[in-house]
Amino acid sequence: MNVVKWTMGCALIAMSAGPALGQSAVQTAFNYDLTGYECGEPACGCEEPSCGCEDAGCCDDACGDMCCSSCGCGGGFCLGDCLGDCCLGDPWTLMDCIDPCGCCSVTIGGWTQMGYHSDNTRLSFAPNDLLAFNDQPDRLNLHQQWLYFEKVAEAGACSADWGFRFDIMYGTDAQKTQSFGNDSPVWDASNGFDNGSYGWAMPQAYVQVAAGDWDIIAGHFFTLVGYEVVTAPDNFFYSHAYTMFNSEPFTHTGVLGTYNGFDDVEVYAGWTAGWDTGFDQAFGGSTFLGGFSTSLTDDVALTYILTAGNFGLRTAGADGYSHSIVVDATLSDKLNYVFQSDVVSYNDTASGGAYGAQVGINQYLFYTLNDCWAAGARVEWWKSDGIVAANDSTSVYGITYGLNYKPHANVVIRPEVRHNWLPADATLADFDQTVFGVDAILTY
């Protein structure tokens, strides 16, 4: 017992950082990579670079047009070289303090995200109206103070193992991450979890069993739907796409299985109690959650995820269907392109005609300059019933430009400029806007 108390104390007072896994045991489609190569490892093998070396000359002919820095070889136009050396080293984690010998099978980690944005992200117009994640403009916000506890089930071909995961979060993002699909104030859907615009959320609490090619989780877990995710360290941009907030669930309660016995294909199938529920079943919610992820080529991956059935509170008990399609293409060692589309359709008579049908397309382009710098752009089109009038479909658009800067292996800073516009802006006053935002994430 004394050891447990010391462990928790060490975890909670530590203020450094390291990588953290914010998603469920089943990998999501989103997995962008800011690092094209590891510090100190050559990209072409023609030299033996070391961090801090003074020889930054170019490689020989065997490496083509690759260029060397004191951190090794980098490709492209040597823009990363112009930004100076980028030797991040290894990140620090809470487990370095708790379990320096690496003997414990349980991992404790987390992160702190703080940010500023000049205006609400549409479709949000008023402070704390809960219509977008960034709904507290013109002030410094603690978005996510996150802590997770995890034991990953690691089964061999002829063996079984068990695991679990529990996540808890405090901040302005909490009320949008709670089980707002519940019909009763259970789990984290109680008002006692809120404090003004801040609050607490427990987005994951599940057990895991793995055996052979199967991995099964049961409990409360993040959705597989979409590309962007709730957990800040797993996104390139500070703000979120219209589709992510308005056309996708965030969490589920149920059972989800993953089968990876096929070559280059991972299959998902499970049952959930509707959208965004936490150990509750509003309006008899009952949906299938499943799909697959596959590698079309060495450089192109496709993920298709669907939900079908009674979404619960979202559809007031009506049946519906939704899917997300994500195509992730590596264009070069520096350039990555992502196409994502969401479709949502359900019987809107139970919901007064609002948000009965939605479709959206997001496109992303990421360019890695070096281990410390990356640039990205996101272009959005989203069309939905009920934005302006209950029986009317309206298209909205957005484009975001941003940078990711890592001054330390445990810190990322994400400035961005986002433009939102609506062709018929007169019907929805002040929709058109340009928003500046910047946040910082410290992982540990």
C-alpha positions as a Markdown table, in Angstrom:
| # | Residue | x | y | z |
|---|---|---|---|---|
| 1 | Met | 0.0 | 0.0 | 0.0 |
| 2 | Asn | 2.8 | 2.4 | 0.8 |
| 3 | Val | 4.3 | 1.7 | -2.7 |
| 4 | Val | 1.0 | 2.5 | -4.3 |
| 5 | Lys | 0.7 | 5.8 | -2.5 |
| 6 | Trp | 4.3 | 6.8 | -3.5 |
| 7 | Thr | 3.6 | 5.9 | -7.1 |
| 8 | Met | 0.6 | 8.0 | -7.4 |
| 9 | Gly | 2.3 | 10.9 | -5.7 |
| 10 | Cys | 5.2 | 10.7 | -8.1 |
| 11 | Ala | 2.8 | 10.7 | -11.1 |
| 12 | Leu | 0.7 | 13.6 | -10.0 |
| 13 | Ile | 3.5 | 16.0 | -9.1 |
| 14 | Ala | 5.7 | 15.3 | -12.1 |
| 15 | Met | 5.8 | 18.3 | -14.5 |
| 16 | Ser | 7.9 | 16.9 | -17.3 |
| 17 | Ala | 6.7 | 15.0 | -20.4 |
| 18 | Gly | 6.8 | 12.1 | -22.8 |
| 19 | Pro | 4.7 | 10.3 | -25.4 |
| 20 | Ala | 1.2 | 9.2 | -24.4 |
| 21 | Leu | -1.4 | 7.1 | -26.1 |
| 22 | Gly | -4.7 | 8.8 | -26.0 |
| 23 | Gln | -6.9 | 6.4 | -28.0 |
| 24 | Ser | -8.4 | 3.0 | -27.3 |
| 25 | Ala | -6.5 | -0.3 | -27.7 |
| 26 | Val | -7.8 | -0.4 | -31.2 |
| 27 | Gln | -5.7 | 1.9 | -33.4 |
| 28 | Thr | -7.6 | 4.8 | -35.0 |
| 29 | Ala | -7.1 | 6.0 | -38.6 |
| 30 | Phe | -5.3 | 9.1 | -37.5 |
| 31 | Asn | -1.5 | 8.6 | -37.0 |
| 32 | Tyr | 0.4 | 11.5 | -38.6 |
| 33 | Asp | 4.2 | 11.5 | -38.0 |
| 34 | Leu | 6.2 | 14.7 | -37.6 |
| 35 | Thr | 9.5 | 12.8 | -37.8 |
| 36 | Gly | 10.8 | 11.5 | -41.1 |
| 37 | Tyr | 13.8 | 9.9 | -39.4 |
| 38 | Glu | 15.2 | 9.4 | -36.0 |
| 39 | Cys | 17.8 | 11.8 | -34.6 |
| 40 | Gly | 21.3 | 10.5 | -35.1 |
| 41 | Glu | 20.2 | 7.9 | -37.7 |
| 42 | Pro | 21.2 | 8.5 | -41.3 |
| 43 | Ala | 18.3 | 8.5 | -43.9 |
| 44 | Cys | 20.5 | 7.0 | -46.5 |
| 45 | Gly | 23.4 | 5.2 | -44.8 |
| 46 | Cys | 26.2 | 7.0 | -46.5 |
| 47 | Glu | 27.6 | 8.5 | -43.3 |
| 48 | Glu | 27.5 | 8.1 | -39.5 |
| 49 | Pro | 26.0 | 11.3 | -38.2 |
| 50 | Ser | 25.9 | 12.1 | -34.5 |
| 51 | Cys | 24.0 | 14.9 | -32.7 |
| 52 | Gly | 26.3 | 17.9 | -32.3 |
| 53 | Cys | 28.8 | 17.0 | -35.0 |
| 54 | Glu | 30.2 | 19.9 | -36.8 |
| 55 | Asp | 30.4 | 18.4 | -40.3 |
| 56 | Ala | 27.2 | 19.4 | -42.1 |
| 57 | Gly | 28.4 | 18.7 | -45.6 |
| 58 | Cys | 26.3 | 17.0 | -48.3 |
| 59 | Cys | 26.3 | 13.3 | -48.8 |
| 60 | Asp | 28.2 | 11.6 | -51.6 |
| 61 | Asp | 26.6 | 10.6 | -55.0 |
| 62 | Ala | 25.4 | 7.3 | -53.6 |
| 63 | Cys | 22.7 | 9.2 | -51.7 |
| 64 | Gly | 21.4 | 11.3 | -54.6 |
| 65 | Asp | 20.4 | 14.8 | -53.6 |
| 66 | Met | 20.0 | 14.1 | -49.9 |
| 67 | Cys | 21.6 | 16.6 | -47.5 |
| 68 | Cys | 23.3 | 16.1 | -44.1 |
| 69 | Ser | 22.8 | 18.0 | -40.9 |
| 70 | Ser | 24.4 | 17.4 | -37.6 |
| 71 | Cys | 21.5 | 15.2 | -36.8 |
| 72 | Gly | 21.8 | 13.1 | -39.9 |
| 73 | Cys | 20.5 | 13.0 | -43.4 |
| 74 | Gly | 17.3 | 14.7 | -44.4 |
| 75 | Gly | 15.5 | 14.6 | -47.7 |
| 76 | Gly | 13.6 | 17.2 | -49.8 |
| 77 | Phe | 14.9 | 20.6 | -50.4 |
| 78 | Cys | 17.0 | 20.9 | -47.2 |
| 79 | Leu | 14.5 | 23.3 | -45.7 |
| 80 | Gly | 14.9 | 21.5 | -42.4 |
| 81 | Asp | 18.6 | 22.1 | -42.6 |
| 82 | Cys | 18.0 | 25.9 | -42.9 |
| 83 | Leu | 16.1 | 25.8 | -39.6 |
| 84 | Gly | 19.1 | 24.5 | -37.8 |
| 85 | Asp | 19.8 | 21.3 | -35.9 |
| 86 | Cys | 17.0 | 19.5 | -34.3 |
| 87 | Cys | 18.2 | 16.9 | -31.8 |
| 88 | Leu | 15.2 | 16.2 | -29.6 |
| 89 | Gly | 16.6 | 13.2 | -27.8 |
| 90 | Asp | 14.3 | 10.8 | -25.9 |
| 91 | Pro | 11.2 | 12.1 | -24.2 |
| 92 | Trp | 10.7 | 11.8 | -20.5 |
| 93 | Thr | 7.7 | 9.9 | -19.1 |
| 94 | Leu | 6.1 | 9.4 | -15.8 |
| 95 | Met | 7.1 | 5.8 | -15.9 |
| 96 | Asp | 10.8 | 7.0 | -15.8 |
| 97 | Cys | 10.0 | 8.2 | -12.3 |
| 98 | Ile | 7.6 | 5.4 | -11.2 |
| 99 | Asp | 9.2 | 2.4 | -12.7 |
| 100 | Pro | 12.8 | 3.2 | -13.9 |
| 101 | Cys | 13.7 | -0.5 | -14.3 |
| 102 | Gly | 10.7 | -1.1 | -16.6 |
| 103 | Cys | 9.4 | -4.0 | -14.5 |
| 104 | Cys | 5.7 | -2.9 | -14.2 |
| 105 | Ser | 3.2 | -3.9 | -16.8 |
| 106 | Val | 0.9 | -0.9 | -16.0 |
| 107 | Thr | 1.6 | 2.4 | -17.7 |
| 108 | Ile | 0.7 | 5.8 | -16.2 |
| 109 | Gly | 0.9 | 8.9 | -18.4 |
| 110 | Gly | -0.9 | 12.0 | -19.5 |
| 111 | Trp | -0.5 | 15.5 | -20.9 |
| 112 | Thr | -1.4 | 19.1 | -20.3 |
| 113 | Gln | -2.9 | 21.2 | -23.2 |
| 114 | Met | -3.3 | 25.0 | -22.9 |
| 115 | Gly | -4.4 | 27.3 | -25.7 |
| 116 | Tyr | -5.7 | 30.7 | -26.9 |
| 117 | His | -8.1 | 31.3 | -29.8 |
| 118 | Ser | -9.4 | 34.7 | -30.9 |
| 119 | Asp | -13.0 | 33.6 | -31.7 |
| 120 | Asn | -15.3 | 30.6 | -31.4 |
| 121 | Thr | -15.0 | 27.8 | -33.8 |
| 122 | Arg | -18.2 | 27.6 | -35.8 |
| 123 | Leu | -21.0 | 26.4 | -35.3 |
| 124 | Ser | -20.3 | 28.0 | -31.9 |
| 125 | Phe | -21.3 | 31.6 | -31.4 |
| 126 | Ala | -21.5 | 32.2 | -27.7 |
| 127 | Pro | -19.0 | 31.4 | -24.8 |
| 128 | Asn | -19.5 | 27.9 | -23.5 |
| 129 | Asp | -22.5 | 27.1 | -25.7 |
| 130 | Leu | -20.9 | 23.6 | -26.1 |
| 131 | Leu | -21.3 | 23.8 | -29.9 |
| 132 | Ala | -17.5 | 23.4 | -30.6 |
| 133 | Phe | -14.4 | 22.4 | -28.6 |
| 134 | Asn | -13.0 | 26.0 | -28.9 |
| 135 | Asp | -15.9 | 27.9 | -27.5 |
| 136 | Gln | -14.1 | 30.0 | -24.9 |
| 137 | Pro | -12.5 | 32.8 | -27.0 |
| 138 | Asp | -10.0 | 35.5 | -26.2 |
| 139 | Arg | -8.6 | 34.0 | -23.1 |
| 140 | Leu | -6.0 | 31.3 | -22.1 |
| 141 | Asn | -7.8 | 28.0 | -21.6 |
| 142 | Leu | -6.7 | 24.8 | -19.9 |
| 143 | His | -8.3 | 22.5 | -22.5 |
| 144 | Gln | -7.0 | 19.1 | -21.3 |
| 145 | Gln | -5.4 | 18.0 | -18.1 |
| 146 | Trp | -5.2 | 14.3 | -18.9 |
| 147 | Leu | -4.1 | 11.2 | -16.9 |
| 148 | Tyr | -4.4 | 7.6 | -18.0 |
| 149 | Phe | -3.7 | 4.2 | -16.5 |
| 150 | Glu | -3.2 | 1.3 | -18.9 |
| 151 | Lys | -2.2 | -2.3 | -19.1 |
| 152 | Val | -2.0 | -3.5 | -22.7 |
| 153 | Ala | -2.9 | -7.1 | -23.4 |
| 154 | Glu | 0.0 | -8.7 | -25.2 |
| 155 | Ala | -0.9 | -12.1 | -26.5 |
| 156 | Gly | 1.2 | -14.5 | -28.5 |
| 157 | Ala | 0.1 | -16.8 | -31.3 |
| 158 | Cys | -0.8 | -19.5 | -28.8 |
| 159 | Ser | -1.3 | -17.5 | -25.6 |
| 160 | Ala | -3.8 | -15.1 | -24.1 |
| 161 | Asp | -3.5 | -12.0 | -22.0 |
| 162 | Trp | -5.6 | -9.3 | -20.4 |
| 163 | Gly | -5.5 | -5.6 | -20.0 |
| 164 | Phe | -7.4 | -2.5 | -19.1 |
| 165 | Arg | -7.4 | 1.3 | -19.6 |
| 166 | Phe | -8.9 | 4.2 | -17.6 |
| 167 | Asp | -8.7 | 7.9 | -18.7 |
| 168 | Ile | -9.7 | 11.0 | -16.7 |
| 169 | Met | -9.6 | 14.5 | -18.0 |
| 170 | Tyr | -10.2 | 18.0 | -16.6 |
| 171 | Gly | -10.5 | 21.2 | -18.6 |
| 172 | Thr | -12.7 | 23.1 | -21.0 |
| 173 | Asp | -12.9 | 20.1 | -23.4 |
| 174 | Ala | -14.4 | 17.9 | -20.7 |
| 175 | Gln | -18.1 | 18.9 | -21.1 |
| 176 | Lys | -17.9 | 18.1 | -24.8 |
| 177 | Thr | -16.2 | 14.7 | -24.0 |
| 178 | Gln | -18.6 | 13.5 | -21.3 |
| 179 | Ser | -21.3 | 11.0 | -21.9 |
| 180 | Phe | -23.8 | 13.5 | -23.2 |
| 181 | Gly | -25.7 | 10.7 | -25.0 |
| 182 | Asn | -26.9 | 9.4 | -21.7 |
| 183 | Asp | -30.5 | 9.6 | -20.8 |
| 184 | Ser | -29.8 | 9.9 | -17.0 |
| 185 | Pro | -27.0 | 11.5 | -15.0 |
| 186 | Val | -24.8 | 8.5 | -14.7 |
| 187 | Trp | -21.0 | 8.1 | -15.2 |
| 188 | Asp | -19.6 | 11.5 | -16.1 |
| 189 | Ala | -22.9 | 13.0 | -17.4 |
| 190 | Ser | -23.8 | 14.4 | -13.9 |
| 191 | Asn | -23.8 | 18.2 | -13.4 |
| 192 | Gly | -21.6 | 17.6 | -10.4 |
| 193 | Phe | -18.8 | 17.0 | -12.9 |
| 194 | Asp | -19.0 | 20.6 | -14.2 |
| 195 | Asn | -17.7 | 23.8 | -12.8 |
| 196 | Gly | -18.6 | 26.7 | -15.1 |
| 197 | Ser | -17.0 | 26.2 | -18.5 |
| 198 | Tyr | -14.6 | 23.6 | -17.0 |
| 199 | Gly | -15.4 | 20.1 | -15.9 |
| 200 | Trp | -14.3 | 16.5 | -15.5 |
| 201 | Ala | -14.7 | 13.6 | -18.0 |
| 202 | Met | -13.9 | 9.9 | -18.0 |
| 203 | Pro | -13.9 | 9.0 | -21.7 |
| 204 | Gln | -12.4 | 5.5 | -21.3 |
| 205 | Ala | -12.9 | 2.7 | -18.8 |
| 206 | Tyr | -12.6 | -0.7 | -20.4 |
| 207 | Val | -11.1 | -4.2 | -19.9 |
| 208 | Gln | -9.3 | -6.0 | -22.7 |
| 209 | Val | -8.7 | -9.6 | -23.6 |
| 210 | Ala | -6.3 | -10.7 | -26.3 |
| 211 | Ala | -5.7 | -14.2 | -27.7 |
| 212 | Gly | -4.1 | -15.2 | -31.0 |
| 213 | Asp | -5.3 | -12.8 | -33.7 |
| 214 | Trp | -8.2 | -11.5 | -31.6 |
| 215 | Asp | -8.4 | -8.4 | -29.4 |
| 216 | Ile | -11.6 | -7.6 | -27.5 |
| 217 | Ile | -12.4 | -4.6 | -25.3 |
| 218 | Ala | -15.6 | -4.1 | -23.2 |
| 219 | Gly | -16.7 | -1.0 | -21.4 |
| 220 | His | -16.5 | 2.7 | -22.3 |
| 221 | Phe | -14.1 | 3.5 | -25.1 |
| 222 | Phe | -13.3 | 6.0 | -27.9 |
| 223 | Thr | -14.9 | 5.6 | -31.2 |
| 224 | Leu | -13.2 | 4.3 | -34.3 |
| 225 | Val | -15.2 | 6.8 | -36.5 |
| 226 | Gly | -13.3 | 9.6 | -38.3 |
| 227 | Tyr | -9.8 | 10.9 | -38.6 |
| 228 | Glu | -9.4 | 13.6 | -35.9 |
| 229 | Val | -9.7 | 12.5 | -32.3 |
| 230 | Val | -10.5 | 14.0 | -28.9 |
| 231 | Thr | -7.0 | 13.5 | -27.5 |
| 232 | Ala | -4.9 | 16.6 | -28.3 |
| 233 | Pro | -1.5 | 15.0 | -28.8 |
| 234 | Asp | -2.9 | 12.8 | -31.6 |
| 235 | Asn | -4.0 | 15.7 | -33.8 |
| 236 | Phe | -2.0 | 18.0 | -36.0 |
| 237 | Phe | -4.3 | 21.0 | -35.7 |
| 238 | Tyr | -5.5 | 22.9 | -32.6 |
| 239 | Ser | -9.0 | 23.4 | -33.9 |
| 240 | His | -11.3 | 20.6 | -35.1 |
| 241 | Ala | -13.1 | 20.0 | -38.4 |
| 242 | Tyr | -16.9 | 20.5 | -38.7 |
| 243 | Thr | -17.3 | 16.8 | -39.4 |
| 244 | Met | -15.4 | 15.7 | -36.3 |
| 245 | Phe | -17.6 | 17.6 | -33.9 |
| 246 | Asn | -21.0 | 17.4 | -35.6 |
| 247 | Ser | -21.1 | 14.2 | -37.6 |
| 248 | Glu | -19.2 | 11.7 | -35.4 |
| 249 | Pro | -19.6 | 10.1 | -32.0 |
| 250 | Phe | -16.7 | 10.5 | -29.5 |
| 251 | Thr | -17.3 | 7.6 | -27.2 |
| 252 | His | -19.3 | 4.4 | -26.9 |
| 253 | Thr | -20.3 | 1.9 | -24.3 |
| 254 | Gly | -20.3 | -1.7 | -25.5 |
| 255 | Val | -18.0 | -4.4 | -26.8 |
| 256 | Leu | -15.6 | -4.1 | -29.7 |
| 257 | Gly | -13.5 | -6.9 | -31.3 |
| 258 | Thr | -10.5 | -6.6 | -33.6 |
| 259 | Tyr | -9.2 | -9.4 | -35.8 |
| 260 | Asn | -5.8 | -9.1 | -37.4 |
| 261 | Gly | -5.4 | -12.6 | -38.9 |
| 262 | Phe | -5.4 | -11.4 | -42.5 |
| 263 | Asp | -2.4 | -10.0 | -44.4 |
| 264 | Asp | -2.5 | -6.2 | -44.4 |
| 265 | Val | -6.1 | -6.1 | -43.2 |
| 266 | Glu | -7.5 | -5.4 | -39.7 |
| 267 | Val | -11.3 | -6.0 | -39.2 |
| 268 | Tyr | -13.4 | -4.5 | -36.5 |
| 269 | Ala | -16.9 | -5.5 | -35.2 |
| 270 | Gly | -18.9 | -4.8 | -32.1 |
| 271 | Trp | -22.0 | -3.6 | -30.4 |
| 272 | Thr | -22.6 | -0.3 | -28.7 |
| 273 | Ala | -25.4 | 1.3 | -26.8 |
| 274 | Gly | -25.7 | 4.2 | -29.3 |
| 275 | Trp | -23.6 | 7.3 | -29.6 |
| 276 | Asp | -21.7 | 9.0 | -26.8 |
| 277 | Thr | -23.1 | 6.9 | -23.9 |
| 278 | Gly | -21.4 | 6.1 | -20.6 |
| 279 | Phe | -22.8 | 2.9 | -19.1 |
| 280 | Asp | -26.3 | 4.0 | -20.1 |
| 281 | Gln | -28.7 | 3.3 | -22.9 |
| 282 | Ala | -30.8 | 6.3 | -23.9 |
| 283 | Phe | -34.0 | 5.6 | -26.1 |
| 284 | Gly | -32.9 | 2.0 | -26.3 |
| 285 | Gly | -29.8 | 2.8 | -28.2 |
| 286 | Ser | -28.3 | -0.2 | -30.0 |
| 287 | Thr | -25.8 | 0.1 | -32.9 |
| 288 | Phe | -23.3 | -2.0 | -34.8 |
| 289 | Leu | -19.8 | -0.5 | -34.9 |
| 290 | Gly | -17.3 | -2.0 | -37.3 |
| 291 | Gly | -15.3 | -1.8 | -40.4 |
| 292 | Phe | -11.8 | -2.5 | -41.6 |
| 293 | Ser | -8.4 | -0.9 | -42.2 |
| 294 | Thr | -6.1 | -2.1 | -45.0 |
| 295 | Ser | -2.9 | -1.2 | -46.9 |
| 296 | Leu | -3.8 | -0.7 | -50.6 |
| 297 | Thr | -0.1 | -0.2 | -51.4 |
| 298 | Asp | 3.1 | 0.4 | -49.4 |
| 299 | Asp | 2.2 | 4.1 | -49.3 |
| 300 | Val | -1.6 | 4.2 | -49.2 |
| 301 | Ala | -3.9 | 3.0 | -46.4 |
| 302 | Leu | -7.7 | 2.9 | -46.4 |
| 303 | Thr | -10.0 | 2.8 | -43.3 |
| 304 | Tyr | -13.7 | 2.3 | -43.5 |
| 305 | Ile | -15.8 | 2.5 | -40.3 |
| 306 | Leu | -19.6 | 2.4 | -40.0 |
| 307 | Thr | -22.3 | 2.6 | -37.3 |
| 308 | Ala | -25.8 | 1.4 | -38.0 |
| 309 | Gly | -28.9 | 1.1 | -35.8 |
| 310 | Asn | -30.5 | 3.1 | -33.1 |
| 311 | Phe | -28.1 | 6.0 | -32.2 |
| 312 | Gly | -29.9 | 6.6 | -29.0 |
| 313 | Leu | -30.3 | 10.3 | -27.8 |
| 314 | Arg | -28.8 | 11.6 | -31.1 |
| 315 | Thr | -31.8 | 10.2 | -33.1 |
| 316 | Ala | -34.3 | 10.1 | -30.2 |
| 317 | Gly | -34.6 | 6.4 | -30.8 |
| 318 | Ala | -34.8 | 6.4 | -34.6 |
| 319 | Asp | -32.6 | 4.2 | -36.7 |
| 320 | Gly | -29.7 | 5.6 | -38.6 |
| 321 | Tyr | -26.5 | 4.9 | -40.5 |
| 322 | Ser | -23.1 | 6.6 | -40.6 |
| 323 | His | -19.7 | 5.9 | -42.1 |
| 324 | Ser | -16.3 | 7.5 | -42.3 |
| 325 | Ile | -13.7 | 6.8 | -45.0 |
| 326 | Val | -10.1 | 7.7 | -44.6 |
| 327 | Val | -7.4 | 7.5 | -47.2 |
| 328 | Asp | -3.9 | 8.2 | -46.0 |
| 329 | Ala | -1.2 | 8.5 | -48.7 |
| 330 | Thr | 2.5 | 9.0 | -48.2 |
| 331 | Leu | 3.6 | 11.1 | -51.2 |
| 332 | Ser | 7.2 | 11.3 | -50.2 |
| 333 | Asp | 9.4 | 11.0 | -47.2 |
| 334 | Lys | 8.3 | 14.5 | -46.3 |
| 335 | Leu | 4.8 | 14.9 | -47.7 |
| 336 | Asn | 1.6 | 13.2 | -46.5 |
| 337 | Tyr | -2.0 | 13.6 | -47.9 |
| 338 | Val | -5.2 | 12.5 | -46.2 |
| 339 | Phe | -8.7 | 12.4 | -47.6 |
| 340 | Gln | -11.6 | 11.9 | -45.2 |
| 341 | Ser | -15.4 | 11.8 | -45.7 |
| 342 | Asp | -18.3 | 11.4 | -43.3 |
| 343 | Val | -21.9 | 10.5 | -44.1 |
| 344 | Val | -24.7 | 10.5 | -41.5 |
| 345 | Ser | -28.4 | 9.7 | -42.3 |
| 346 | Tyr | -31.3 | 8.9 | -40.1 |
| 347 | Asn | -35.1 | 9.3 | -39.7 |
| 348 | Asp | -35.2 | 12.9 | -38.7 |
| 349 | Thr | -39.0 | 13.0 | -37.9 |
| 350 | Ala | -38.1 | 12.0 | -34.3 |
| 351 | Ser | -35.8 | 15.0 | -34.0 |
| 352 | Gly | -38.0 | 17.7 | -35.5 |
| 353 | Gly | -36.2 | 17.7 | -38.8 |
| 354 | Ala | -32.8 | 19.0 | -37.4 |
| 355 | Tyr | -29.6 | 17.4 | -38.5 |
| 356 | Gly | -31.2 | 14.4 | -40.3 |
| 357 | Ala | -28.6 | 14.1 | -43.0 |
| 358 | Gln | -25.0 | 15.2 | -43.1 |
| 359 | Val | -22.1 | 14.8 | -45.5 |
| 360 | Gly | -18.6 | 16.2 | -45.3 |
| 361 | Ile | -15.2 | 16.0 | -47.0 |
| 362 | Asn | -11.9 | 17.0 | -45.3 |
| 363 | Gln | -8.5 | 17.1 | -47.1 |
| 364 | Tyr | -5.2 | 17.4 | -45.3 |
| 365 | Leu | -1.7 | 18.0 | -46.5 |
| 366 | Phe | 1.3 | 17.7 | -44.1 |
| 367 | Tyr | 4.9 | 18.6 | -44.9 |
| 368 | Thr | 7.7 | 17.6 | -42.5 |
| 369 | Leu | 10.6 | 20.1 | -42.4 |
| 370 | Asn | 12.6 | 18.2 | -39.8 |
| 371 | Asp | 12.1 | 16.5 | -36.5 |
| 372 | Cys | 11.1 | 19.9 | -34.9 |
| 373 | Trp | 9.0 | 21.6 | -37.6 |
| 374 | Ala | 6.1 | 20.5 | -39.7 |
| 375 | Ala | 3.5 | 22.5 | -41.7 |
| 376 | Gly | -0.1 | 21.5 | -42.6 |
| 377 | Ala | -3.2 | 22.6 | -44.3 |
| 378 | Arg | -6.8 | 21.4 | -44.0 |
| 379 | Val | -9.7 | 22.1 | -46.4 |
| 380 | Glu | -13.3 | 21.3 | -45.3 |
| 381 | Trp | -16.7 | 21.1 | -46.9 |
| 382 | Trp | -19.6 | 20.1 | -44.7 |
| 383 | Lys | -23.3 | 20.0 | -45.6 |
| 384 | Ser | -26.1 | 19.4 | -43.1 |
| 385 | Asp | -29.8 | 19.7 | -42.6 |
| 386 | Gly | -31.0 | 22.2 | -40.0 |
| 387 | Ile | -28.1 | 24.7 | -39.8 |
| 388 | Val | -30.3 | 27.6 | -41.0 |
| 389 | Ala | -33.8 | 26.0 | -41.1 |
| 390 | Ala | -35.2 | 22.7 | -40.1 |
| 391 | Asn | -36.1 | 21.6 | -43.6 |
| 392 | Asp | -33.1 | 23.2 | -45.4 |
| 393 | Ser | -29.6 | 21.8 | -46.2 |
| 394 | Thr | -26.7 | 24.2 | -46.0 |
| 395 | Ser | -23.0 | 23.9 | -47.0 |
| 396 | Val | -20.3 | 25.5 | -44.8 |
| 397 | Tyr | -16.6 | 25.7 | -45.6 |
| 398 | Gly | -13.3 | 26.0 | -43.8 |
| 399 | Ile | -9.6 | 26.1 | -44.4 |
| 400 | Thr | -6.9 | 26.0 | -41.8 |
| 401 | Tyr | -3.1 | 26.6 | -42.1 |
| 402 | Gly | -0.9 | 25.6 | -39.2 |
| 403 | Leu | 2.5 | 24.7 | -37.9 |
| 404 | Asn | 3.8 | 22.2 | -35.4 |
| 405 | Tyr | 6.9 | 23.1 | -33.6 |
| 406 | Lys | 8.7 | 20.8 | -31.1 |
| 407 | Pro | 11.2 | 22.8 | -29.0 |
| 408 | His | 11.6 | 19.7 | -26.8 |
| 409 | Ala | 10.8 | 16.0 | -27.2 |
| 410 | Asn | 7.9 | 16.5 | -24.7 |
| 411 | Val | 6.5 | 19.7 | -26.0 |
| 412 | Val | 4.6 | 20.7 | -29.2 |
| 413 | Ile | 3.4 | 24.2 | -30.0 |
| 414 | Arg | 0.6 | 24.5 | -32.7 |
| 415 | Pro | -0.2 | 27.9 | -34.1 |
| 416 | Glu | -2.9 | 28.1 | -36.8 |
| 417 | Val | -5.1 | 30.4 | -38.8 |
| 418 | Arg | -8.6 | 29.2 | -39.6 |
| 419 | His | -11.1 | 30.7 | -42.1 |
| 420 | Asn | -14.8 | 29.7 | -41.8 |
| 421 | Trp | -17.4 | 30.8 | -44.4 |
| 422 | Leu | -21.0 | 30.2 | -45.4 |
| 423 | Pro | -22.2 | 31.2 | -48.9 |
| 424 | Ala | -25.6 | 32.4 | -47.5 |
| 425 | Asp | -24.1 | 34.3 | -44.6 |
| 426 | Ala | -27.0 | 36.7 | -44.3 |
| 427 | Thr | -29.2 | 33.8 | -43.1 |
| 428 | Leu | -26.7 | 33.0 | -40.3 |
| 429 | Ala | -25.2 | 36.3 | -39.1 |
| 430 | Asp | -21.5 | 36.5 | -38.3 |
| 431 | Phe | -20.7 | 33.0 | -39.5 |
| 432 | Asp | -17.9 | 34.1 | -41.8 |
| 433 | Gln | -14.7 | 34.7 | -39.7 |
| 434 | Thr | -10.9 | 34.3 | -39.6 |
| 435 | Val | -9.6 | 32.9 | -36.3 |
| 436 | Phe | -6.1 | 32.8 | -34.9 |
| 437 | Gly | -5.3 | 30.1 | -32.4 |
| 438 | Val | -2.2 | 28.7 | -30.7 |
| 439 | Asp | -1.8 | 26.0 | -28.1 |
| 440 | Ala | 1.0 | 24.0 | -26.4 |
| 441 | Ile | 0.9 | 20.4 | -25.3 |
| 442 | Leu | 3.2 | 19.0 | -22.6 |
| 443 | Thr | 3.2 | 15.2 | -22.6 |
| 444 | Tyr | 4.4 | 13.0 | -19.7 |
